[in-house]
Amino acid sequence: MFAALGRLVSRRPWFVIAAWVVLAVAVVSLAPALQTTSEESEFLPDHYESIRAAELQEQNFPGATTPAAILVFEREDGGALTEEDRAEVGRISEDLGPELGADTFVQEVVTVDPEGRPNVSEDGLVQLGIVGLAEDATGFDPGAFEDAEALREDLDDLAEGSGLRVRTTGSVLQGLDSQESGERSLAIVGIATVVLIVVLLALIFRSVIICLMPVVVVTLVSIIATGLIGWANEVFDLQADSSIETILVVVLYGIGTDYILFFLFRYRERLRQGADTRASVVHALERAGEAIASAGGAVIVAFLALLLSTLSIFQAIGPALAIAVAVTLLAALTLVPAVVTVLGRGLFWPSRSWRREPEGARFGRMGDGLGRRPGVYASVSGLVMAALAVFALGFNPSFDFSASLPDDVESTQALETFQDHFAAGASEPVPVLLRSGDGPLDAGTLTAYRDELEAADGVAQAFPAQTSSDGTVAQFSLVLDQDPASDAALQDVKGPIRDAAHDAAPEGTEAFVGGTPSVFADLQEAMERDYSVVFPVAALIIMLILALLLRSLVAPWYLMGAVALGFAATLGATVILFQYVLGESGLIFMLPIYIYLFVTALGTDYNILMIARLREESRAGKDPRRAAAEAVKHAGPTIAAAGVILAGTFASLMLSGNTLMVSMGFALSFGIIVAAFVMSMFFTPALTALIGHRAWWPGHGDEARPEDRAGGGAASEPGLDRSGGPEAEVGPDARVGRDG
């Protein structure tokens, strides 16, 4: 099949290239923009308690939801606020009200607490202004961020000459800073990724054109993929996390360059044997096409397994990444061979080193050592991964996206000032909604219920109830002992606070705990459910792909076992660095899903490439140990080059300055290094050599075939003359092809 595709593409290369360009133009003209969000509550289904509380709150207490903006006032000289300063705060707040974006903010700035006292810290240094969300506003749309920018500009004008400094935080302002930080991160990561790919390809091929080809091809692919993702999100009403655009850049350039390398190494190998351009393209696609398609298929189905998640963030990210990889895969099998056919041997300009087959001494020695002592190689590489995997048990999930913001943005600085001067939980009181099914709630019942809430562990203060217009719903605001975004607050809400709210609810009533820590508690529950479903399903589907590719029921088991060990080792190494060495309290809850999918899918890529080459060598008549040695020698350079490039592109995420991206960049780059240089290079070929012919049961895919024996091995196949016909056999020690 892939040989036929190669013949078709190599005969009509300009037609293929033109089709891709036309498709890109059509997508740019017609596709909607890619919309994202950083609001955690939008990721949860409606049946979770935090969402039911938010809906009840919105219906009965509009404007009393989580503060959209918090204004932090302090003197420019750092002194205590005077009566005149407090009067200035009142003036600024009053004048700001009418200027607030009507579609986003409540047209009032509240500078007193729920009991009517001035919202000033105990030390008298800081005063707060609270702004709620307007009715039906989400606070996470582009219009809200425009209103937030205008809010900051108006505050600067109003505070000028007052001797006061005012900084803003809260959900909308943090969303604005997150968006701006994401845009900077996207630019930094994009530039770093392209520069890294160009430099590494220059070192590998010493060709100007090859350095630029992935950039041009992947840019075209990125345009098409982003448009298709935008359409998919619009049609299926999906809402992706705000980090998706940065991740897409890395995935497209990293995986795209990997697949291009898989093809180019085979193409260059055939050229060295004397074949012409078209014959080399056909041969490269025939031999690399199956591995590329299988590897891409494994990645795609792994990402699509996220559709089984209960969280909309994963339901959107999964298809988005699957679409991106599918377009990249299609380009690797059609556009790249077409471009290579057009460029011919000029692809390698100005270098002539492509004509000489490298000695491959380093990989040859590694292969020989592995072939002689596969048990040692399997044991050492397995023990290294197992030792790191132990630390994965210490993973502590964090659910606060705002904590990933850089330290130098205004919302982070304002929040730090707030937390330095007010009770930890005062930034966001937790709402508890009590709904009666038997008519209005009486005052005595509400007072007794408030007392029960205030006595719960983790609650510093419970304010008196607000009641709805019909008296059937009451809202209590709880100030927690802990920062509402902290792990401690999550545990308090998940345990004693929810228990107290539910147990103390009078007969005929129903209680719901809302707010950020309640959202986090529900996210944790949903995440644990998703791990138990998504991981096994993705593994099972990838095993089926491996079974079909290798025609074996044995190899998929130990290959997936190796990938699982690589996943655990990667998570363990990330826990060691960030939680134990750098002292982070936890890592973003999405990290294991990302590690699992990328390391599983991309680790399977490298396993497929290595095992496919090992099978070729076995079919050429070599025994299992010798076949493993030759596979490492010939596939090792490709996997090493692809691994370095992909690990480097993921590592560029660490330049973003965003804590989430830094931890993800380290984890994914480390995972790729483990997958390429430990698992695929040593562990799986050593295990295959040890298991021997039984690894291919029941398909016997390693049995020698006459067509594979003819050339003396996979690395020394019959050459072709310029018309594609038979030519004198070229041995494995050949240095130059016919034109050399």
C-alpha distance (Angstrom), angle and dihedral (degrees) to the residues before:
residue distance angle dihedral
M1 . . .
F2 3.81 . .
A3 3.80 91.5 .
A4 3.81 88.7 55.0
L5 3.80 90.3 48.5
G6 3.80 89.0 49.9
R7 3.80 91.6 52.4
L8 3.81 91.5 48.8
V9 3.81 94.7 48.5
S10 3.81 94.7 43.5
R11 3.83 91.1 51.7
R12 3.83 94.8 49.2
P13 3.82 105.1 28.4
W14 3.80 96.5 144.9
F15 3.79 91.4 50.4
V16 3.83 90.5 53.3
I17 3.82 92.8 48.0
A18 3.82 91.9 47.8
A19 3.82 91.3 50.0
W20 3.82 90.8 55.0
V21 3.81 92.5 48.1
V22 3.83 92.1 49.2
L23 3.81 90.3 48.8
A24 3.82 91.1 51.0
V25 3.83 91.8 50.5
A26 3.81 91.4 48.8
V27 3.80 92.6 49.8
V28 3.82 93.4 48.1
S29 3.80 90.2 50.3
L30 3.78 98.7 45.9
A31 3.81 111.8 22.1
P32 3.84 121.4 99.1
A33 3.79 121.8 -120.4
L34 3.79 117.8 -90.3
Q35 3.84 108.3 -103.4
T36 3.83 122.1 -156.8
T37 3.80 138.8 177.2
S38 3.79 138.8 -158.3
E39 3.83 95.9 -163.4
E40 3.80 106.9 118.5
S41 3.81 95.6 -157.5
E42 3.80 90.2 62.1
F43 3.80 88.7 65.0
L44 3.84 95.4 61.7
P45 3.83 128.8 83.8
D46 3.80 117.8 -115.6
H47 3.81 96.8 -106.6
Y48 3.81 95.3 70.5
E49 3.81 116.5 103.4
S50 3.81 96.0 -121.4
I51 3.81 91.1 55.3
R52 3.82 93.2 46.3
A53 3.81 88.6 50.8
A54 3.81 91.1 50.4
E55 3.81 91.9 49.8
L56 3.81 92.2 48.8
Q57 3.79 90.5 47.3
E58 3.80 92.5 49.7
Q59 3.81 92.0 49.9
N60 3.80 96.3 48.7
F61 3.82 106.5 23.5
P62 3.82 108.5 32.5
G63 3.79 111.4 -173.3
A64 3.81 92.4 22.1
T65 3.78 94.6 93.3
T66 3.80 126.1 111.6
P67 3.82 109.2 -42.6
A68 3.79 110.4 -91.0
A69 3.80 92.2 -158.7
I70 3.81 135.6 12.7
L71 3.80 117.3 -160.6
V72 3.80 113.6 -153.2
F73 3.84 112.7 -158.7
E74 3.82 123.3 -168.1
R75 3.79 137.0 151.5
E76 3.79 116.6 -90.5
D77 3.82 89.6 -129.9
G78 3.84 91.9 51.5
G79 3.81 93.7 -116.7
A80 3.80 129.9 135.2
L81 3.80 116.7 -75.1
T82 3.81 113.0 -102.7
E83 3.80 127.6 -150.7
E84 3.80 87.8 -98.9
D85 3.82 90.1 52.5
R86 3.79 91.2 51.4
A87 3.77 89.4 49.9
E88 3.82 88.4 52.4
V89 3.81 89.3 51.1
G90 3.80 88.4 53.2
R91 3.82 91.9 48.4
I92 3.82 93.3 48.6
S93 3.80 91.5 47.1
E94 3.80 92.8 47.9
D95 3.82 93.8 46.8
L96 3.80 91.6 44.9
G97 3.81 94.2 54.3
P98 3.82 98.7 76.7
E99 3.82 89.6 43.9
L100 3.81 95.0 58.4
G101 3.81 117.3 112.6
A102 3.80 103.2 -94.9
D103 3.81 92.6 -149.4
T104 3.80 93.6 54.2
F105 3.81 114.5 24.7
V106 3.78 135.9 47.6
Q107 3.78 105.7 -110.6
E108 3.78 93.6 -117.8
V109 3.80 135.8 74.9
V110 3.82 111.3 -145.8
T111 3.82 113.6 -150.9
V112 3.82 97.6 173.2
D113 3.81 131.9 72.8
P114 3.86 123.7 -113.2
E115 3.83 89.3 -85.4
G116 3.82 93.3 53.5
R117 3.82 98.6 -105.6
P118 3.85 120.1 135.8
N119 3.80 108.7 -90.5
V120 3.81 94.7 -121.7
S121 3.80 125.5 139.4
E122 3.82 119.0 -110.1
D123 3.81 91.0 -109.5
G124 3.81 90.1 52.8
L125 3.80 93.7 -126.3
V126 3.81 101.7 110.6
Q127 3.80 136.2 39.1
L128 3.79 126.1 -169.4
G129 3.78 135.8 -142.6
I130 3.81 118.0 -163.3
V131 3.81 123.9 -155.4
G132 3.81 121.1 -171.6
L133 3.79 130.1 -152.7
A134 3.79 119.3 -90.5
E135 3.79 116.8 -114.0
D136 3.84 113.1 -75.3
A137 3.81 91.4 7.4
T138 3.81 118.3 132.0
G139 3.78 97.5 -167.0
F140 3.79 91.0 -139.6
D141 3.79 104.6 83.6
P142 3.85 128.0 97.8
G143 3.81 91.1 -103.9
A144 3.80 90.9 56.9
F145 3.79 91.2 53.2
E146 3.80 90.8 50.2
D147 3.82 88.3 52.4
A148 3.81 89.4 48.8
E149 3.82 91.3 53.6
A150 3.81 89.7 49.6
L151 3.83 89.8 48.5
R152 3.79 91.5 56.9
E153 3.80 92.6 46.7
D154 3.82 92.2 50.0
L155 3.81 91.8 48.1
D156 3.80 91.0 52.1
D157 3.81 89.8 52.9
L158 3.81 94.7 45.2
A159 3.82 94.2 46.8
E160 3.80 94.9 47.0
G161 3.82 110.8 120.3
S162 3.83 93.2 5.2
G163 3.81 95.8 104.4
L164 3.80 88.4 -123.1
R165 3.77 130.2 116.1
V166 3.79 117.0 -150.7
R167 3.78 125.0 -169.5
T168 3.79 128.4 -179.8
T169 3.78 135.1 -136.5
G170 3.81 136.1 151.4
S171 3.79 132.8 107.1
V172 3.82 98.8 -55.5
L173 3.80 95.0 43.0
Q174 3.80 91.5 46.6
G175 3.80 88.1 49.9
L176 3.81 89.7 52.6
D177 3.80 92.2 49.4
S178 3.80 89.8 45.5
Q179 3.80 90.9 53.3
E180 3.81 93.1 48.1
S181 3.81 90.9 44.8
G182 3.81 89.4 49.4
E183 3.79 91.5 52.1
R184 3.81 90.9 51.4
S185 3.79 90.3 45.4
L186 3.80 90.9 50.3
A187 3.81 91.2 52.7
I188 3.82 93.7 46.0
V189 3.79 94.1 45.1
G190 3.79 92.7 44.6
I191 3.80 93.6 51.7
A192 3.81 93.4 42.9
T193 3.82 91.6 48.3
V194 3.80 94.4 50.7
V195 3.82 93.3 44.9
L196 3.79 91.7 48.4
I197 3.81 93.4 49.2
V198 3.81 92.5 47.8
V199 3.82 92.7 48.9
L200 3.80 94.8 46.8
L201 3.79 93.8 45.9
A202 3.80 89.3 48.7
L203 3.80 89.7 55.1
I204 3.81 92.5 47.2
F205 3.82 101.9 42.2
R206 3.83 105.1 12.5
S207 3.79 87.8 -142.2
V208 3.79 126.9 132.0
I209 3.80 93.3 -155.1
I210 3.80 95.6 49.3
C211 3.80 88.7 50.2
L212 3.79 90.7 56.1
M213 3.82 99.7 36.5
P214 3.83 97.3 77.3
V215 3.80 90.5 47.0
V216 3.82 92.5 53.0
V217 3.81 95.4 40.1
V218 3.81 95.7 45.1
T219 3.81 92.3 45.3
L220 3.81 88.6 56.1
V221 3.80 90.5 45.7
S222 3.82 91.0 47.7
I223 3.80 92.2 54.8
I224 3.80 91.4 52.3
A225 3.81 95.8 41.6
T226 3.82 94.4 48.8
G227 3.79 91.1 50.9
L228 3.79 93.1 48.4
I229 3.81 90.1 48.9
G230 3.80 90.0 51.1
W231 3.80 89.7 52.8
A232 3.81 92.4 47.1
N233 3.82 92.2 50.2
E234 3.79 91.1 48.9
V235 3.81 95.4 47.1
F236 3.81 95.7 44.8
D237 3.83 96.2 33.3
L238 3.80 94.0 -120.5
Q239 3.81 123.4 165.9
A240 3.81 116.2 -157.6
D241 3.79 127.2 -157.5
S242 3.81 114.6 -97.2
S243 3.82 91.2 -113.2
I244 3.82 92.6 65.1
E245 3.82 95.7 91.9
T246 3.81 92.7 55.7
I247 3.80 91.9 45.0
L248 3.81 90.3 49.3
V249 3.80 91.4 56.6
V250 3.78 91.2 53.3
V251 3.81 94.6 43.1
L252 3.79 94.4 48.2
Y253 3.79 96.0 46.4
G254 3.80 94.9 38.4
I255 3.80 99.5 45.8
G256 3.79 92.9 34.1
T257 3.80 91.8 54.7
D258 3.81 90.5 45.7
Y259 3.81 92.6 55.0
I260 3.79 91.1 45.3
L261 3.81 88.8 52.9
F262 3.81 91.8 49.7
F263 3.81 88.2 56.1
L264 3.82 98.3 40.3
F265 3.80 95.7 51.4
R266 3.81 90.0 54.7
Y267 3.81 92.0 43.3
R268 3.81 92.7 50.9
E269 3.81 91.2 45.8
R270 3.83 90.9 55.3
L271 3.80 93.1 46.1
R272 3.80 88.9 55.2
Q273 3.77 88.7 56.7
G274 3.81 90.9 60.1
A275 3.80 103.1 -97.8
D276 3.79 121.5 141.2
T277 3.81 123.4 -116.0
R278 3.81 99.2 -92.1
A279 3.79 93.8 44.2
S280 3.80 90.1 48.5
V281 3.82 91.6 50.5
V282 3.82 90.9 50.6
H283 3.81 91.8 47.3
A284 3.82 93.6 46.0
L285 3.79 92.2 50.3
E286 3.80 91.7 45.5
R287 3.82 93.0 52.5
A288 3.83 101.1 32.2
G289 3.81 97.4 30.9
E290 3.79 95.7 75.1
A291 3.81 92.3 48.7
I292 3.83 91.9 45.8
A293 3.82 93.2 47.5
S294 3.81 93.1 45.6
A295 3.79 92.2 46.0
G296 3.80 91.7 47.2
G297 3.79 91.0 46.3
A298 3.81 90.5 53.0
V299 3.80 90.9 51.2
I300 3.80 92.9 46.9
V301 3.80 96.4 49.7
A302 3.79 90.9 44.5
F303 3.78 89.7 56.3
L304 3.82 92.9 43.1
A305 3.80 88.8 55.2
L306 3.81 84.9 74.2
L307 3.80 87.8 74.3
L308 3.81 84.8 78.4
S309 3.80 89.8 63.2
T310 3.79 119.9 108.2
L311 3.82 89.7 -143.1
S312 3.78 116.5 87.5
I313 3.82 90.5 -147.5
F314 3.81 90.0 66.4
Q315 3.80 92.8 37.3
A316 3.83 87.5 59.4
I317 3.81 98.9 37.7
G318 3.82 93.4 50.2
P319 3.83 97.4 58.0
A320 3.82 91.0 38.5
L321 3.80 93.0 57.1
A322 3.82 91.4 39.5
I323 3.81 90.7 54.4
A324 3.81 90.7 47.7
V325 3.81 92.6 51.1
A326 3.81 92.7 43.5
V327 3.81 91.6 54.6
T328 3.82 89.9 45.0
L329 3.81 90.7 49.9
L330 3.80 92.3 49.9
A331 3.81 90.1 49.2
A332 3.81 91.6 49.6
L333 3.81 90.4 53.9
T334 3.83 97.7 43.1
L335 3.80 117.0 10.6
V336 3.81 97.2 42.7
P337 3.85 94.8 49.7
A338 3.81 88.9 46.3
V339 3.81 92.5 52.3
V340 3.81 91.0 45.7
T341 3.83 90.6 50.4
V342 3.81 91.1 52.5
L343 3.80 93.8 47.0
G344 3.82 95.4 42.2
R345 3.76 114.5 176.1
G346 3.79 88.8 -17.9
L347 3.80 84.6 79.4
F348 3.82 88.5 83.1
W349 3.83 95.8 49.8
P350 2.99 128.1 172.1
S351 3.81 94.3 12.1
R352 3.80 122.6 83.0
S353 3.79 94.5 -176.5
W354 3.82 90.8 96.3
R355 3.82 87.7 77.2
R356 3.79 92.0 65.3
E357 3.78 119.7 71.6
P358 3.80 107.1 -132.3
E359 3.76 118.2 -118.2
G360 3.81 90.9 -119.6
A361 3.79 88.2 -157.2
R362 3.80 95.7 154.2
F363 3.80 95.2 50.2
G364 3.78 90.1 38.6
R365 3.81 90.7 56.8
M366 3.81 91.2 46.4
G367 3.79 90.6 49.6
D368 3.79 93.0 47.9
G369 3.80 91.1 49.5
L370 3.79 92.1 48.8
G371 3.80 91.3 47.7
R372 3.79 91.7 52.7
R373 3.82 97.3 42.9
P374 3.82 109.6 20.8
G375 3.81 91.6 154.0
V376 3.81 92.1 59.6
Y377 3.81 92.9 47.2
A378 3.81 92.7 47.3
S379 3.82 92.8 47.0
V380 3.81 97.2 47.0
S381 3.82 96.0 44.4
G382 3.82 91.1 43.8
L383 3.80 93.3 49.3
V384 3.83 92.0 49.7
M385 3.81 90.7 54.7
A386 3.81 92.8 42.4
A387 3.82 92.4 51.8
L388 3.80 91.1 54.1
A389 3.80 91.7 42.4
V390 3.81 91.7 63.3
F391 3.82 90.2 68.8
A392 3.81 91.3 57.3
L393 3.81 86.2 79.9
G394 3.82 87.7 69.7
F395 3.82 93.6 61.3
N396 3.81 110.5 133.9
P397 3.83 114.0 -166.7
S398 3.81 120.8 -137.1
F399 3.80 121.4 -161.1
D400 3.79 102.4 -170.7
F401 3.81 111.7 108.3
S402 3.82 91.5 -179.0
A403 3.80 89.8 62.6
S404 3.78 88.0 67.8
L405 3.81 91.8 65.2
P406 3.82 116.8 111.2
D407 3.81 116.4 -98.6
D408 3.82 94.4 -120.0
V409 3.82 99.4 61.6
E410 3.81 119.0 103.6
S411 3.81 97.8 -117.6
T412 3.81 91.6 54.3
Q413 3.81 92.9 47.8
A414 3.82 91.6 47.4
L415 3.80 91.6 48.9
E416 3.81 91.5 50.4
T417 3.80 90.6 51.7
F418 3.80 90.3 48.3
Q419 3.82 93.0 50.3
D420 3.80 91.4 47.6
H421 3.81 92.0 58.9
F422 3.81 107.4 28.9
A423 3.80 136.4 51.6
A424 3.79 111.2 -75.7
G425 3.79 93.4 -114.0
A426 3.79 97.5 42.9
S427 3.80 94.5 88.5
E428 3.77 90.3 73.5
P429 3.81 120.5 11.6
V430 3.79 111.6 -150.0
P431 3.81 113.5 -120.0
V432 3.80 120.8 -136.6
L433 3.81 114.2 -166.6
L434 3.81 120.4 -156.2
R435 3.80 115.0 -166.9
S436 3.79 124.1 -168.8
G437 3.77 123.9 -150.1
D438 3.82 92.7 -171.9
G439 3.79 103.9 61.0
P440 3.84 133.0 -82.1
L441 3.79 120.3 -7.6
D442 3.82 115.6 -117.3
A443 3.81 123.7 -129.9
G444 3.80 95.3 -115.3
T445 3.79 92.2 54.7
L446 3.82 91.1 49.8
T447 3.82 92.8 49.1
A448 3.80 92.7 49.9
Y449 3.80 91.3 47.0
R450 3.81 91.3 49.8
D451 3.80 90.2 53.1
E452 3.81 90.6 52.7
L453 3.81 90.8 51.1
E454 3.80 93.2 48.6
A455 3.81 90.6 51.6
A456 3.81 92.7 56.4
D457 3.81 118.1 109.1
G458 3.81 111.3 -98.0
V459 3.83 95.9 27.5
A460 3.81 117.2 114.5
Q461 3.81 96.8 178.3
A462 3.80 139.5 -3.6
F463 3.81 116.9 -155.3
P464 3.82 121.6 -144.1
A465 3.79 116.3 -85.4
Q466 3.77 126.2 -89.3
T467 3.80 112.5 -148.2
S468 3.77 130.7 -149.3
S469 3.78 121.7 -113.8
D470 3.81 92.2 -95.9
G471 3.82 93.3 42.3
T472 3.81 94.9 -124.4
V473 3.80 96.7 108.6
A474 3.80 127.2 52.0
Q475 3.79 128.3 -171.1
F476 3.83 122.8 -153.2
S477 3.82 120.5 -168.9
L478 3.81 114.8 -146.6
V479 3.80 124.1 -161.2
L480 3.80 107.3 -151.9
D481 3.79 128.5 -144.8
Q482 3.81 89.3 -126.8
D483 3.80 136.4 52.6
P484 3.85 104.3 -82.9
A485 3.82 90.1 -129.6
S486 3.81 94.1 52.0
D487 3.79 128.8 103.2
A488 3.82 88.8 -120.3
A489 3.82 91.7 58.1
L490 3.80 89.9 48.1
Q491 3.80 90.8 54.5
D492 3.81 92.2 46.1
V493 3.80 92.8 51.7
K494 3.79 93.5 41.9
G495 3.81 90.9 51.4
P496 3.82 127.0 21.1
I497 3.81 99.5 11.9
R498 3.80 96.6 51.3
D499 3.80 89.8 40.5
A500 3.82 91.2 53.1
A501 3.81 93.2 44.7
H502 3.80 93.0 50.9
D503 3.81 98.5 38.7
A504 3.82 95.3 46.8
A505 3.80 95.0 47.2
P506 3.84 107.0 118.7
E507 3.79 119.4 -117.7
G508 3.79 111.1 -78.6
T509 3.80 93.7 27.6
E510 3.77 135.4 96.4
A511 3.82 126.5 -150.4
F512 3.83 129.6 -150.6
V513 3.82 126.1 -173.0
G514 3.79 114.0 -149.7
G515 3.79 139.2 170.7
T516 3.79 133.4 84.8
P517 3.82 99.5 -53.0
S518 3.81 89.4 50.0
V519 3.81 89.6 52.0
F520 3.80 88.9 50.4
A521 3.82 91.3 49.8
D522 3.81 90.5 52.6
L523 3.81 91.2 45.6
Q524 3.79 89.0 54.4
E525 3.79 91.8 51.5
A526 3.81 91.8 47.3
M527 3.80 91.3 46.4
E528 3.79 92.7 53.3
R529 3.79 90.1 50.9
D530 3.81 91.4 48.1
Y531 3.78 92.9 50.7
S532 3.80 89.7 55.2
V533 3.81 92.0 51.3
V534 3.82 109.2 29.2
F535 3.80 97.8 45.9
P536 3.82 97.0 53.5
V537 3.81 94.1 41.6
A538 3.82 93.1 50.2
A539 3.81 90.7 47.3
L540 3.80 92.5 48.7
I541 3.80 93.9 50.4
I542 3.80 92.5 47.4
M543 3.81 89.5 49.6
L544 3.81 89.3 53.7
I545 3.81 90.2 51.9
L546 3.81 90.3 49.9
A547 3.80 91.0 47.9
L548 3.81 91.2 52.7
L549 3.79 93.2 44.9
L550 3.80 96.5 46.0
R551 3.83 96.1 29.9
S552 3.77 87.4 -134.8
L553 3.79 135.8 120.3
V554 3.81 93.7 -163.4
A555 3.81 105.9 50.5
P556 3.85 95.9 55.3
W557 3.81 90.6 60.8
Y558 3.78 98.3 56.2
L559 3.81 92.5 35.8
M560 3.82 90.7 56.5
G561 3.80 89.8 42.7
A562 3.80 88.2 55.7
V563 3.81 91.1 49.1
A564 3.82 91.5 49.3
L565 3.80 89.5 51.4
G566 3.81 89.3 50.0
F567 3.81 90.2 51.2
A568 3.81 92.8 51.6
A569 3.82 91.4 45.7
T570 3.81 90.6 52.0
L571 3.80 93.9 49.1
G572 3.81 89.6 45.8
A573 3.81 93.0 52.1
T574 3.83 90.3 48.8
V575 3.81 91.0 51.1
I576 3.82 90.5 49.4
L577 3.81 93.2 52.3
F578 3.81 102.5 39.2
Q579 3.81 104.5 29.2
Y580 3.80 102.0 30.7
V581 3.82 103.7 28.0
L582 3.83 103.4 28.8
G583 3.81 94.3 31.9
E584 3.81 99.2 -127.4
S585 3.81 111.7 165.2
G586 3.79 91.2 -136.2
L587 3.79 147.2 -23.9
I588 3.79 125.7 -108.2
F589 3.79 109.7 -81.9
M590 3.83 93.5 -124.3
L591 3.80 93.1 62.2
P592 3.83 99.1 90.4
I593 3.81 90.6 50.8
Y594 3.81 91.6 51.3
I595 3.81 92.9 45.0
Y596 3.77 92.2 46.8
L597 3.78 95.1 49.1
F598 3.80 97.3 41.9
V599 3.79 97.5 39.6
T600 3.80 92.4 40.9
A601 3.78 95.0 45.8
L602 3.80 99.4 36.4
G603 3.79 93.3 36.8
T604 3.78 86.0 54.9
D605 3.84 87.6 52.7
Y606 3.79 90.9 60.8
N607 3.80 92.9 41.1
I608 3.80 89.7 52.7
L609 3.81 91.9 49.4
M610 3.81 92.6 49.1
I611 3.82 96.9 42.6
A612 3.81 92.6 44.4
R613 3.80 89.0 54.7
L614 3.79 91.1 45.3
R615 3.81 88.9 53.0
E616 3.82 90.4 51.6
E617 3.78 90.6 52.7
S618 3.81 90.9 47.7
R619 3.79 91.4 50.4
A620 3.79 88.2 53.3
G621 3.80 87.4 65.0
K622 3.80 103.4 -94.5
D623 3.80 122.1 139.3
P624 3.85 117.0 -113.6
R625 3.82 96.0 -95.6
R626 3.79 94.8 46.1
A627 3.82 90.6 45.1
A628 3.82 90.0 53.2
A629 3.81 90.3 49.3
E630 3.81 92.2 51.2
A631 3.80 91.9 44.8
V632 3.80 91.1 55.8
K633 3.80 90.4 46.6
H634 3.81 95.7 51.0
A635 3.83 104.4 27.3
G636 3.81 94.4 35.7
P637 3.83 96.0 78.3
T638 3.81 91.7 49.7
I639 3.81 93.3 48.7
A640 3.80 91.9 44.1
A641 3.81 92.7 51.0
A642 3.81 92.9 44.3
G643 3.80 91.8 45.4
V644 3.79 94.0 50.6
I645 3.79 92.3 48.5
L646 3.81 95.1 45.9
A647 3.82 93.2 43.4
G648 3.78 89.0 48.7
T649 3.79 93.1 51.3
F650 3.80 91.6 50.6
A651 3.81 90.1 45.8
S652 3.82 88.4 58.4
L653 3.83 86.5 72.6
M654 3.80 86.5 72.2
L655 3.82 89.0 69.1
S656 3.81 92.3 63.9
G657 3.82 96.3 86.1
N658 3.80 89.0 -135.2
T659 3.82 112.7 123.2
L660 3.80 92.6 -141.9
M661 3.79 91.6 51.1
V662 3.81 93.6 43.9
S663 3.80 93.0 54.7
M664 3.79 91.7 42.0
G665 3.81 91.9 48.0
F666 3.80 92.1 52.2
A667 3.81 94.1 44.1
L668 3.79 96.0 48.6
S669 3.82 95.6 42.7
F670 3.81 91.2 47.5
G671 3.80 89.7 46.7
I672 3.79 91.7 53.0
I673 3.82 90.8 48.8
V674 3.81 89.5 52.1
A675 3.81 91.7 45.5
A676 3.80 94.0 48.7
F677 3.80 104.8 34.2
V678 3.81 103.8 28.8
M679 3.78 109.1 23.2
S680 3.83 104.7 32.3
M681 3.79 98.0 29.2
F682 3.80 98.0 47.0
F683 3.80 118.1 -2.5
T684 3.83 102.7 53.8
P685 3.84 98.8 37.6
A686 3.82 89.4 46.6
L687 3.82 91.1 50.5
T688 3.81 90.4 47.1
A689 3.80 90.5 50.9
L690 3.81 90.4 49.9
I691 3.80 94.6 47.6
G692 3.79 90.9 45.1
H693 3.79 121.5 -179.5
R694 3.81 91.0 -8.2
A695 3.83 88.4 71.9
W696 3.82 88.7 73.0
W697 3.81 98.2 49.0
P698 3.00 126.8 167.8
G699 3.80 97.8 7.8
H700 3.82 98.7 49.3
G701 3.78 88.8 -146.6
D702 3.79 91.0 165.6
E703 3.79 95.8 61.8
A704 3.80 114.7 122.3
R705 3.79 116.0 -103.6
P706 3.83 125.6 -160.5
E707 3.80 93.4 -121.9
D708 3.80 90.9 53.7
R709 3.80 94.1 45.4
A710 3.81 92.3 51.7
G711 3.77 95.1 80.8
G712 3.77 97.8 40.1
G713 3.79 95.5 -108.6
A714 3.77 144.3 -18.0
A715 3.76 91.9 -76.7
S716 3.79 94.2 50.4
E717 3.75 109.7 45.5
P718 3.81 125.3 158.5
G719 3.75 112.4 -75.0
L720 3.76 124.2 -129.4
D721 3.74 130.8 -132.4
R722 3.77 120.6 -126.9
S723 3.78 92.4 -84.5
G724 3.79 91.4 52.8
G725 3.80 95.3 -105.0
P726 3.81 128.4 129.7
E727 3.75 118.9 -67.2
A728 3.78 136.1 177.5
E729 3.77 112.3 -59.2
V730 3.75 116.0 -95.5
G731 3.79 115.3 -142.8
P732 3.77 127.5 -141.7
D733 3.79 92.4 -101.3
A734 3.78 94.8 56.9
R735 3.77 113.3 128.6
V736 3.80 101.9 -172.9
G737 3.73 136.9 28.2
R738 3.76 127.6 -134.0
D739 3.81 93.4 -68.5
G740 3.82 94.2 45.9
